[in-house]
C-alpha cells in the first residue's frame, strides 16, 4: 500500500515504544476496558446531577456510558505523550481546517447510514413504530441533541484508539497492509460481546474498520473519520431509532422505525449494522473511496 511522505505511520515511527502486534492488541483491549470502568465510576455523581433536570433516566444512563470514554482518551493520551514521547497531533489531529474536515466526515457518515435505511425502505423492510416507548419527533429534539454530545465522544474515542494509535504504531513496526487488516479485525473483536451479535454483524464492523482505516491512511487525517463514526451511530440510534451495534438506545429519536422481514437482509435485533444491505453499502463505499483517492480528492 502506497503511503505519502510524512504519513501518520511515518510519524508514529518517532515513538519511543512500538508494541508488537500481540501486545498492541492487548493494550487496545485493556485501555478500552479500564478506561470505561474508570469513566462509569468517576461519572457516577453526574448521573445524580442530571436526574435533577431530566426525568428520562434511560437518556441519562446512555449519556453517562458514552461519556465514560473520556477516560479511555485520557489513558491513550498519557501513553502517547509520556511513554511514547510524541505529540498528540501525530495521531492525526492537524489544526488546519479541522472543523471542516470533521463536518465533511459527519456528512459522509450520515449519508452512508441514510443510504442503508433508504434501500431498506425501498425493499419494504422498514416500518414506522406505531407505539413508541421513547420521545419522538419535535418533542425529542432536546434529547437528540443532548445525546449527540455522547456520540461525539464515543465515536472519536474508538477512532483515536483503533485508527489514530493502534493502526499507525503497528504500521510503523510492521507495514501498512498488516496494520489495516489487524486494526480492522480488532475493531470487530471489540464488538463480539455486544447483544445479538452475529457473524455478518462482525464482518460489517470489520468492513467499517477497513473504510475508516483506508481513509486515514490515504488522507493522513483523523478528524473526518471521527465525524463519520459519530454520524453513523447517531443516525442509527437517534435519527432513525434503530439499535446501535445491538445496543438498545431508545432514549429520543426523530423517527422511530423498526425493521421487518429477513434478519439477514435487515440486521434484525442487532440493528442495520448486522444486515446484508449494510454490507453492500460498505463495500460500495470502500470502492468509491479508492476511486476518489486515485483522483487525489482525499488530500484536498
DAZIMO-V283312 format. One record per backbone hydrogen bond with DSSP energy under -0.5 kcal/mol. CO is the residue of the C=O (numbers start at 1). NH is the residue of the N-H. If there is no record, write none. Layout:
co:CO nh:NH
co:CO nh:NH
This chain:
co:4 nh:7
co:7 nh:11
co:8 nh:12
co:9 nh:13
co:10 nh:13
co:11 nh:14
co:12 nh:15
co:17 nh:19
co:20 nh:24
co:21 nh:25
co:22 nh:26
co:23 nh:27
co:24 nh:28
co:25 nh:29
co:26 nh:30
co:27 nh:31
co:28 nh:32
co:29 nh:33
co:30 nh:34
co:31 nh:35
co:32 nh:36
co:33 nh:37
co:34 nh:38
co:35 nh:39
co:36 nh:40
co:37 nh:41
co:38 nh:42
co:39 nh:43
co:41 nh:44
co:43 nh:46
co:43 nh:47
co:44 nh:47
co:44 nh:48
co:45 nh:49
co:46 nh:50
co:47 nh:51
co:48 nh:52
co:49 nh:52
co:50 nh:53
co:50 nh:54
co:55 nh:57
co:56 nh:60
co:57 nh:61
co:58 nh:62
co:59 nh:63
co:60 nh:64
co:61 nh:65
co:62 nh:66
co:63 nh:67
co:64 nh:68
co:66 nh:69
co:67 nh:70
co:68 nh:71
co:69 nh:73
co:70 nh:74
co:71 nh:75
co:72 nh:76
co:73 nh:77
co:74 nh:78
co:75 nh:79
co:76 nh:80
co:77 nh:81
co:78 nh:82
co:78 nh:83
co:79 nh:83
co:79 nh:84
co:80 nh:86
co:84 nh:16
co:87 nh:90
co:88 nh:91
co:89 nh:92
co:89 nh:93
co:92 nh:94
co:92 nh:222
co:92 nh:223
co:95 nh:98
co:97 nh:101
co:98 nh:102
co:99 nh:103
co:100 nh:104
co:101 nh:105
co:102 nh:106
co:103 nh:107
co:104 nh:108
co:105 nh:109
co:106 nh:110
co:107 nh:111
co:108 nh:112
co:109 nh:113
co:110 nh:114
co:111 nh:115
co:112 nh:116
co:113 nh:117
co:114 nh:118
co:115 nh:119
co:116 nh:120
co:117 nh:121
co:118 nh:122
co:119 nh:123
co:120 nh:125
co:121 nh:124
co:125 nh:260
co:127 nh:258
co:135 nh:253
co:136 nh:139
co:137 nh:140
co:138 nh:141
co:140 nh:144
co:141 nh:145
co:142 nh:146
co:143 nh:147
co:144 nh:148
co:145 nh:149
co:146 nh:149
co:146 nh:150
co:147 nh:151
co:148 nh:152
co:149 nh:153
co:150 nh:154
co:151 nh:155
co:152 nh:156
co:153 nh:157
co:154 nh:158
co:155 nh:159
co:156 nh:160
co:157 nh:161
co:158 nh:162
co:159 nh:163
co:159 nh:164
co:160 nh:165
co:161 nh:166
co:162 nh:167
co:163 nh:168
co:165 nh:169
co:166 nh:170
co:167 nh:171
co:168 nh:172
co:169 nh:173
co:170 nh:174
co:175 nh:179
co:176 nh:180
co:177 nh:181
co:178 nh:182
co:179 nh:183
co:180 nh:184
co:181 nh:185
co:182 nh:186
co:183 nh:187
co:184 nh:188
co:185 nh:189
co:186 nh:190
co:188 nh:191
co:189 nh:192
co:191 nh:194
co:194 nh:197
co:198 nh:202
co:199 nh:203
co:200 nh:204
co:201 nh:205
co:202 nh:206
co:203 nh:207
co:204 nh:208
co:205 nh:209
co:206 nh:210
co:207 nh:211
co:208 nh:212
co:209 nh:213
co:210 nh:214
co:211 nh:215
co:212 nh:216
co:213 nh:217
co:214 nh:218
co:215 nh:219
co:216 nh:220
co:222 nh:226
co:223 nh:227
co:224 nh:228
co:225 nh:229
co:226 nh:230
co:227 nh:231
co:228 nh:232
co:229 nh:233
co:230 nh:234
co:231 nh:235
co:232 nh:236
co:233 nh:237
co:234 nh:238
co:234 nh:239
co:235 nh:239
co:235 nh:240
co:236 nh:242
co:238 nh:254
co:239 nh:255
co:240 nh:257
co:243 nh:245
co:244 nh:247
co:247 nh:244
co:247 nh:249
co:249 nh:251
co:249 nh:252
co:251 nh:135
co:253 nh:137
co:255 nh:257
co:256 nh:129
co:258 nh:127
co:262 nh:265
co:262 nh:266
co:263 nh:267
co:264 nh:276
co:265 nh:277
co:267 nh:270
co:268 nh:271
co:270 nh:246
co:271 nh:274
co:272 nh:275
co:275 nh:279
co:276 nh:280
co:277 nh:281
co:278 nh:282
co:279 nh:283
co:280 nh:284
co:281 nh:285
co:282 nh:286
co:283 nh:287
co:284 nh:288
co:285 nh:289
co:286 nh:290
co:287 nh:291
co:288 nh:292
co:289 nh:293
co:290 nh:294
co:291 nh:295
co:292 nh:297
co:293 nh:296
co:296 nh:299
co:297 nh:300
